[in-house]
Amino acid sequence: MRVAGAGRPHPLGLTLEPGGANMAVRAGAAERVHLCVFDAAGAATRLSLGARTGDVHHAWIEGLAAGARYGLRADGPA
């Protein structure tokens, strides 16, 4: 699983598609947003949502499939 492109800013949330998923999160104050994907042992892989359109951070995540456990992490001013 890896970030394989900018993805799209809409729809918001995680959208499963053949081969992966689009992730789009509205976080206007965030400098960066990461998708943290957890394996069966609880270890996390952190993937940056590196594209930004207005207040929406987004990316295409290759290989992300149904059943994946994930969380979001936003970095920026408190």
C-alpha positions, 0 to 999 in steps of 0.5 A, spaced: 500 500 500 502 506 498 500 513 496 500 513 488 497 520 486 493 526 488 486 523 488 480 527 488 478 532 493 471 530 493 467 526 495 469 527 502 472 521 506 474 514 504 472 512 497 473 504 495 475 503 488 478 498 484 485 497 486 485 502 492 481 508 495 481 515 494 481 519 501 479 526 502 479 530 509 477 537 510 482 540 515 483 547 513 487 549 519 492 543 518 498 543 515 499 536 513 494 530 514 496 523 514 492 516 513 495 511 519 493 504 516 493 499 522 495 491 520 493 485 524 498 486 530 496 494 531 503 497 527 501 503 523 503 505 516 503 513 516 501 515 509 501 523 507 495 526 504 500 530 500 495 534 495 491 540 497 485 543 494 482 549 499 481 546 505 481 539 503 487 534 503 487 528 499 490 522 496 489 516 492 492 510 496 493 504 492 492 497 495 487 500 500 481 495 501 475 493 504 476 491 512 482 496 513 483 499 520 485 506 519 485 513 523 487 520 521 492 524 524 493 532 523 499 536 524 498 544 525 497 549 530 493 547 536 
